[in-house]
Amino acid sequence: MDDNHYLTTYEAALAVVATGMKKSRLKPDTLLINAIVGAILFSVGGMLNLLVHSMLPSISENNPGLLRFLSGSFYPIGLFYVVIMGAELFNANVLFFTVALCRRGVSVLDLVINWLVSWWFNLVGNIFVGYIISHYSNTTTSQAFIGGTHEVLASKMEYSFVENLLKGIAGNFFVSLAIYLQIMAKPLHVKFLMLYLPVFSFISLDFTHCVADQYLVVLGKINHSSEPWGEICWKLLLPGTIGNIIGGTFFGIVICWYMHIYVVERDKKELNLPQYEFRDQQPELMQDSRVVRQKDPVLHDDVEVNKDNEEKNSVSNSNGSTESEMLESQSNLEPRPYLESHASATSRLSNRRRGSLASVRSPKNVFPVYGMDEPLTRERTIAGDHAHDNEINDEIDDENSIANEARSIGSHLVRMLTRRSRKDASTDV
């Protein structure tokens, strides 16, 4: 297996944590636009699904099983677009924030804000596609499409609240599996395959995906479906959303966090297993290039080879050491620890005080991100970094309180409300 192209389940689970942390720090306008764009991209699967139902009525009547297989083949296209573009999709965010919350990478407030914003603005994106792209362009105004939208919406309304709830649990379990599997692969064609298999499975089995249903509901009502809004919300959208939350949360807690993070780290500690040789190999977040892999020059021969050879030769000539002695001495070197020592942390702190560029915030085993400063308290907790002296931690926290750091929307909201309450209290006094 090529380490540059594929990741272990443990690395992928840590990438899920990192993704949730990054998403919690998106600015409000970025979060809103990403959620709208996510729905626009994902709706491609819904449009192709309606195309099959509307334009191939003979398949629907004579071979409904084939129709399901065709629908299952189309929906992965929309999810692939969302993943590659790094857009916001409510169902995927259920996974990211659940695992990040278990790892204490985000707060409950961060989770609630992201879920509410992504759900509602996914709906806004589906309304835009339904009215502007599909309806007013006359793409879905033919009698065949009108009949197809009525048929699809009516088929979903045949199920009760509990049935759609259970279908929603299974649906987002498979979506979470698809998101998780594609993180393990770097090549785009492999990512698509990893997305295709779970999504094909749950669509063919007629499970529920609330964002996919949003587009079908919007277009069905545009085409004057007889299904009342009250029943649509109660029997389809609400149980589908609750089921998706349960299914994604179950996958995130049991498989991603417990099996692939907690158990791995517990066994590693109890059994005294060795560290990974390549510690910094973490994936990009939803195809976002801000998360990178860094090579340790001690562990990699291809990093500044010529420079290292020149230094070895110069040291060998000056000390009279032989080449074999140099190689032997290098083989006894301990791997460079991921977290920096007390002295290097102090040096880095003084450099920042002199106005140098901010260093990379790199919590252990989570993610290196360009342009971010020292890890916050929460990120040091995630990283298991208890090696820093209290003095260095206090100095770094003081610096971070002054620095212009990326904070989550939830933390901004809490700080704003706290300041307002303090101001009101001082006014009353």
C-alpha positions as CSV (number, residue, x, y, z in Angstrom):
1,M,0.0,0.0,0.0
2,D,1.4,3.4,-1.0
3,D,1.6,5.6,2.1
4,N,1.2,8.7,-0.2
5,H,-2.1,7.5,-1.6
6,Y,-3.9,5.6,1.2
7,L,-4.4,6.0,4.9
8,T,-5.1,3.7,7.8
9,T,-8.5,3.8,9.5
10,Y,-6.8,5.4,12.5
11,E,-5.4,8.2,10.3
12,A,-8.8,8.7,8.6
13,A,-10.6,8.9,11.9
14,L,-8.2,11.6,13.1
15,A,-8.8,13.4,9.8
16,V,-12.5,13.3,10.7
17,V,-11.7,15.1,14.0
18,A,-9.6,17.6,12.2
19,T,-12.3,18.3,9.7
20,G,-14.9,18.9,12.4
21,M,-12.5,21.3,14.1
22,K,-11.9,23.2,10.9
23,K,-15.6,23.4,10.0
24,S,-16.3,24.8,13.5
25,R,-14.0,27.7,12.7
26,L,-15.5,28.7,9.4
27,K,-16.7,32.3,9.2
28,P,-20.5,32.7,9.1
29,D,-20.6,33.8,5.5
30,T,-18.3,31.0,4.4
31,L,-20.5,28.4,6.2
32,L,-23.7,29.8,4.7
33,I,-22.4,29.9,1.1
34,N,-20.8,26.4,1.5
35,A,-24.1,25.0,2.7
36,I,-26.0,26.5,-0.3
37,V,-23.3,25.3,-2.7
38,G,-23.4,21.8,-1.1
39,A,-27.1,21.4,-1.8
40,I,-26.7,22.7,-5.4
41,L,-24.0,20.1,-6.1
42,F,-25.8,17.3,-4.3
43,S,-29.0,18.0,-6.1
44,V,-27.5,16.6,-9.3
45,G,-28.3,13.1,-8.1
46,G,-31.9,14.1,-7.4
47,M,-32.3,15.6,-10.9
48,L,-30.9,12.4,-12.5
49,N,-33.1,10.3,-10.3
50,L,-36.2,12.3,-11.5
51,L,-35.0,12.0,-15.1
52,V,-35.1,8.2,-14.9
53,H,-38.5,8.1,-13.2
54,S,-40.0,10.6,-15.6
55,M,-38.5,9.7,-19.0
56,L,-38.4,5.9,-18.7
57,P,-41.9,5.0,-17.4
58,S,-41.7,1.6,-18.9
59,I,-38.8,0.6,-16.6
60,S,-40.8,1.9,-13.6
61,E,-43.8,-0.2,-14.6
62,N,-42.1,-3.4,-15.8
63,N,-38.8,-3.5,-13.9
64,P,-38.8,-1.5,-10.7
65,G,-35.7,-3.3,-9.4
66,L,-33.6,-2.0,-12.3
67,L,-35.0,1.5,-11.7
68,R,-33.7,1.4,-8.1
69,F,-30.3,0.3,-9.3
70,L,-30.2,3.2,-11.8
71,S,-31.2,5.7,-9.1
72,G,-28.5,4.3,-6.8
73,S,-25.9,4.8,-9.6
74,F,-26.7,8.5,-10.0
75,Y,-26.8,9.8,-6.4
76,P,-23.0,9.2,-5.8
77,I,-22.3,11.8,-8.5
78,G,-23.7,14.6,-6.4
79,L,-21.9,13.5,-3.3
80,F,-18.7,13.2,-5.2
81,Y,-19.1,16.8,-6.3
82,V,-19.7,17.9,-2.7
83,V,-16.6,16.1,-1.4
84,I,-14.2,17.3,-4.1
85,M,-15.4,20.9,-3.8
86,G,-15.3,20.9,0.0
87,A,-18.9,22.1,0.4
88,E,-21.1,21.7,3.4
89,L,-23.6,18.8,3.6
90,F,-25.7,18.3,6.7
91,N,-25.4,14.5,6.6
92,A,-21.6,14.5,6.4
93,N,-21.4,17.2,9.2
94,V,-23.3,14.8,11.5
95,L,-20.3,12.5,11.2
96,F,-17.6,15.2,11.5
97,F,-19.0,17.0,14.5
98,T,-20.0,13.8,16.4
99,V,-16.5,12.4,16.3
100,A,-14.9,15.8,17.0
101,L,-17.2,16.2,20.0
102,C,-16.2,12.8,21.3
103,R,-12.5,13.9,20.9
104,R,-13.4,17.2,22.6
105,G,-12.3,19.1,19.5
106,V,-15.6,21.1,19.3
107,S,-18.2,22.1,21.7
108,V,-21.9,21.1,21.8
109,L,-22.7,24.7,20.8
110,D,-20.4,24.4,17.7
111,L,-22.2,21.2,16.8
112,V,-25.7,22.7,17.1
113,I,-24.8,25.8,15.1
114,N,-23.3,23.9,12.3
115,W,-26.1,21.3,12.1
116,L,-28.8,24.0,12.1
117,V,-27.1,26.2,9.6
118,S,-26.1,23.4,7.2
119,W,-29.6,21.9,7.3
120,W,-31.5,25.1,6.6
121,F,-29.1,26.4,4.0
122,N,-29.0,23.1,2.3
123,L,-32.8,23.6,2.0
124,V,-32.2,27.1,0.6
125,G,-29.8,25.6,-2.0
126,N,-32.4,23.0,-3.0
127,I,-35.1,25.7,-3.3
128,F,-32.8,27.7,-5.6
129,V,-32.2,24.6,-7.8
130,G,-35.8,23.6,-7.7
131,Y,-37.3,27.0,-8.7
132,I,-34.6,28.7,-10.7
133,I,-32.6,25.9,-12.3
134,S,-35.3,23.2,-12.8
135,H,-38.6,25.0,-12.9
136,Y,-38.0,28.4,-14.5
137,S,-35.7,26.9,-17.1
138,N,-38.6,24.7,-18.1
139,T,-36.4,21.6,-17.6
140,T,-38.9,19.9,-15.3
141,T,-42.2,21.5,-16.5
142,S,-43.1,18.8,-19.0
143,Q,-46.0,16.4,-18.2
144,A,-43.6,13.5,-17.9
145,F,-41.5,15.3,-15.3
146,I,-44.6,16.5,-13.4
147,G,-45.9,13.0,-13.3
148,G,-42.5,11.7,-12.2
149,T,-42.2,14.2,-9.3
150,H,-45.7,13.3,-8.1
151,E,-44.9,9.6,-8.3
152,V,-41.6,9.9,-6.4
153,L,-43.0,12.1,-3.6
154,A,-46.1,9.9,-3.2
155,S,-43.9,6.8,-2.9
156,K,-42.0,8.4,0.0
157,M,-45.2,9.5,1.7
158,E,-46.4,5.9,1.8
159,Y,-44.2,5.2,4.9
160,S,-45.1,6.2,8.5
161,F,-43.1,8.4,10.8
162,V,-41.3,5.4,12.5
163,E,-40.6,3.7,9.1
164,N,-39.0,6.9,7.7
165,L,-37.1,7.3,11.0
166,L,-35.6,3.8,10.6
167,K,-34.9,4.3,6.9
168,G,-33.1,7.6,7.9
169,I,-30.9,5.8,10.4
170,A,-29.7,3.3,7.8
171,G,-29.4,6.0,5.2
172,N,-26.9,8.2,7.0
173,F,-25.0,5.2,8.3
174,F,-24.2,4.4,4.7
175,V,-23.5,8.1,3.9
176,S,-21.1,8.3,6.9
177,L,-19.4,5.1,5.7
178,A,-19.0,6.7,2.2
179,I,-17.4,9.9,3.6
180,Y,-15.1,7.9,5.9
181,L,-14.0,5.5,3.2
182,Q,-13.1,8.3,0.7
183,I,-10.9,10.0,3.3
184,M,-8.7,6.9,3.2
185,A,-7.9,7.3,-0.5
186,K,-6.1,10.2,-2.2
187,P,-6.6,9.4,-5.9
188,L,-9.8,10.9,-7.2
189,H,-11.0,7.8,-9.1
190,V,-10.6,5.7,-5.9
191,K,-12.5,8.4,-3.9
192,F,-15.3,8.1,-6.3
193,L,-15.4,4.3,-6.0
194,M,-15.4,4.6,-2.2
195,L,-18.3,7.0,-2.3
196,Y,-20.2,5.0,-5.0
197,L,-20.4,1.7,-3.2
198,P,-22.2,2.8,0.1
199,V,-24.4,5.4,-1.6
200,F,-25.4,2.9,-4.3
201,S,-26.3,0.5,-1.5
202,F,-28.6,2.7,0.5
203,I,-30.3,4.4,-2.5
204,S,-31.0,1.0,-4.1
205,L,-32.4,-0.2,-0.8
206,D,-34.7,2.9,-0.6
207,F,-33.3,4.3,2.6
208,T,-33.7,8.0,3.5
209,H,-31.4,11.0,3.0
210,C,-33.0,14.3,4.3
211,V,-31.1,16.6,1.9
212,A,-31.9,14.5,-1.1
213,D,-35.6,14.5,0.0
214,Q,-35.5,18.3,0.2
215,Y,-35.0,18.6,-3.5
216,L,-37.8,16.0,-4.3
217,V,-40.2,17.8,-1.9
218,V,-39.5,21.3,-3.3
219,L,-39.9,20.1,-6.9
220,G,-43.0,18.1,-6.1
221,K,-44.7,21.1,-4.5
222,I,-43.6,23.3,-7.4
223,N,-45.4,20.9,-9.7
224,H,-48.5,21.1,-7.4
225,S,-48.3,17.8,-5.7
226,S,-51.4,17.0,-3.6
227,E,-49.4,16.0,-0.6
228,P,-50.0,18.6,2.2
229,W,-47.0,20.4,3.7
230,G,-47.9,19.3,7.2
231,E,-47.7,15.6,6.4
232,I,-44.5,16.1,4.3
233,C,-42.8,17.7,7.3
234,W,-44.1,15.3,9.8
235,K,-43.9,12.0,7.9
236,L,-40.8,12.6,5.8
237,L,-38.5,15.5,6.6
238,L,-38.6,15.4,10.4
239,P,-38.2,11.6,10.8
240,G,-35.7,11.5,8.0
241,T,-33.6,14.2,9.7
242,I,-33.8,12.6,13.2
243,G,-32.9,9.2,11.7
244,N,-30.0,10.7,9.8
245,I,-28.7,12.2,13.0
246,I,-29.0,8.9,14.8
247,G,-27.4,6.9,12.0
248,G,-24.5,9.3,11.5
249,T,-24.0,9.7,15.3
250,F,-23.9,5.9,15.8
251,F,-21.4,5.4,13.0
252,G,-19.2,8.3,14.3
253,I,-19.2,7.2,17.9
254,V,-19.0,3.4,17.6
255,I,-16.9,2.9,14.4
256,C,-14.9,6.1,13.9
257,W,-14.2,7.2,17.4
258,Y,-14.4,4.1,19.6
259,M,-13.1,1.4,17.2
260,H,-10.6,3.4,15.2
261,I,-9.4,6.0,17.8
262,Y,-10.1,5.1,21.4
263,V,-9.4,1.4,21.0
264,V,-6.3,1.9,18.9
265,E,-4.7,4.4,21.3
266,R,-5.7,2.4,24.4
267,D,-4.2,-0.8,23.0
268,K,-1.1,1.1,21.8
269,K,-0.6,2.3,25.4
270,E,-1.4,-0.9,27.2
271,L,0.6,-3.1,24.9
272,N,3.4,-0.6,24.5
273,L,3.2,-0.7,20.7
274,P,5.7,1.4,18.7
275,Q,5.0,4.8,17.3
276,Y,4.1,5.1,13.6
277,E,7.2,5.7,11.6
278,F,5.7,8.5,9.6
279,R,3.8,10.5,12.1
280,D,2.8,13.6,10.0
281,Q,1.0,11.8,7.2
282,Q,-2.4,13.2,7.5
283,P,-5.0,13.7,4.7
284,E,-6.4,16.8,3.3
285,L,-9.7,17.9,4.7
286,M,-12.4,17.3,2.2
287,Q,-9.9,18.0,-0.5
288,D,-8.8,21.2,1.2
289,S,-5.1,21.8,0.7
290,R,-4.6,23.5,4.0
291,V,-3.9,20.2,5.6
292,V,-0.6,18.8,4.4
293,R,1.9,16.0,5.0
294,Q,5.2,16.9,6.3
295,K,8.4,14.8,6.1
296,D,10.8,14.2,8.9
297,P,14.3,14.6,7.6
298,V,15.6,12.0,10.1
299,L,13.1,9.4,8.7
300,H,13.2,10.3,5.0
301,D,16.1,9.9,2.8
302,D,14.7,12.1,0.0
303,V,14.7,15.3,2.0
304,E,17.7,17.4,1.3
305,V,19.8,14.4,0.5
306,N,22.6,16.3,-1.1
307,K,22.8,18.8,1.7
308,D,22.9,16.0,4.3
309,N,25.7,14.2,2.4
310,E,27.7,17.4,2.2
311,E,27.4,17.9,5.9
312,K,28.3,14.3,6.6
313,N,31.4,14.6,4.4
314,S,32.5,17.8,6.0
315,V,32.1,16.4,9.5
316,S,33.9,13.2,8.5
317,N,36.8,15.1,7.0
318,S,37.1,17.4,10.0
319,N,36.9,14.7,12.7
320,G,38.7,12.0,10.7
321,S,35.7,9.6,11.0
322,T,35.0,7.0,8.4
323,E,31.9,6.7,6.4
324,S,30.9,3.5,8.2
325,E,31.2,5.2,11.5
326,M,29.0,8.0,10.3
327,L,26.3,5.6,9.1
328,E,26.4,3.7,12.4
329,S,26.0,6.8,14.4
330,Q,23.1,7.9,12.3
331,S,21.4,4.6,12.7
332,N,21.4,5.0,16.5
333,L,19.5,8.3,16.3
334,E,16.2,8.4,18.0
335,P,13.2,9.5,15.8
336,R,12.6,13.2,16.3
337,P,9.6,13.7,18.6
338,Y,6.6,15.2,17.1
339,L,6.1,17.8,19.8
340,E,8.9,20.2,20.4
341,S,11.0,20.3,23.5
342,H,10.9,22.9,26.3
343,A,13.9,24.8,24.9
344,S,12.5,24.9,21.3
345,A,9.1,26.0,22.6
346,T,10.7,28.8,24.5
347,S,12.8,29.8,21.5
348,R,9.7,29.8,19.3
349,L,7.8,31.9,21.7
350,S,10.6,34.5,21.8
351,N,10.7,34.6,18.0
352,R,7.0,35.2,17.8
353,R,7.4,38.1,20.3
354,R,9.9,39.6,18.0
355,G,7.3,39.7,15.3
356,S,8.3,36.6,13.3
357,L,5.8,34.6,11.3
358,A,3.4,32.4,13.2
359,S,4.4,28.8,13.6
360,V,2.2,25.9,12.5
361,R,-0.4,24.7,15.0
362,S,0.1,21.0,15.0
363,P,-1.6,19.0,17.7
364,K,-0.1,15.6,18.0
365,N,-1.6,12.9,15.7
366,V,-4.3,15.3,14.5
367,F,-3.3,17.7,11.7
368,P,-0.8,20.2,10.7
369,V,-2.4,23.3,9.3
370,Y,-0.6,26.2,7.6
371,G,-1.1,29.6,9.0
372,M,-2.3,28.6,12.4
373,D,-0.5,29.3,15.7
374,E,0.3,27.2,18.8
375,P,-2.4,24.6,19.8
376,L,-5.2,25.9,22.0
377,T,-5.9,24.2,25.3
378,R,-8.6,22.1,23.7
379,E,-6.3,21.0,20.9
380,R,-3.5,20.2,23.3
381,T,-6.0,18.0,25.1
382,I,-6.9,16.2,21.9
383,A,-3.2,15.8,21.1
384,G,-2.5,14.2,24.5
385,D,0.2,16.8,25.0
386,H,0.9,16.8,28.7
387,A,4.7,17.2,28.3
388,H,4.8,20.9,28.2
389,D,5.8,22.7,31.4
390,N,3.1,24.8,33.0
391,E,5.2,27.9,32.5
392,I,5.4,27.4,28.7
393,N,1.7,26.6,28.6
394,D,0.9,29.8,30.5
395,E,3.1,31.8,28.1
396,I,1.6,30.3,25.0
397,D,-2.0,30.8,26.3
398,D,-1.2,34.4,27.0
399,E,0.2,34.8,23.4
400,N,-2.9,33.0,22.0
401,S,-5.3,35.3,23.8
402,I,-3.7,38.2,22.1
403,A,-3.1,36.7,18.7
404,N,-5.7,36.8,15.9
405,E,-6.6,33.1,16.0
406,A,-9.2,31.2,14.1
407,R,-12.0,30.6,16.7
408,S,-15.3,28.7,16.3
409,I,-18.6,30.4,15.7
410,G,-19.8,29.0,19.0
411,S,-16.8,30.4,21.0
412,H,-17.4,33.9,19.4
413,L,-21.0,33.7,20.4
414,V,-20.2,32.8,24.0
415,R,-17.6,35.5,24.3
416,M,-20.0,38.1,22.8
417,L,-22.8,37.1,25.2
418,T,-20.4,37.0,28.2
419,R,-19.1,40.5,27.4
420,R,-22.7,41.8,27.1
421,S,-23.7,40.3,30.4
422,R,-20.7,41.8,32.1
423,K,-21.4,45.2,30.6
424,D,-25.0,45.0,31.8
425,A,-23.9,44.1,35.3
426,S,-21.4,47.0,35.4
427,T,-24.2,49.3,34.2
428,D,-26.5,48.2,36.9
429,V,-23.9,48.8,39.6
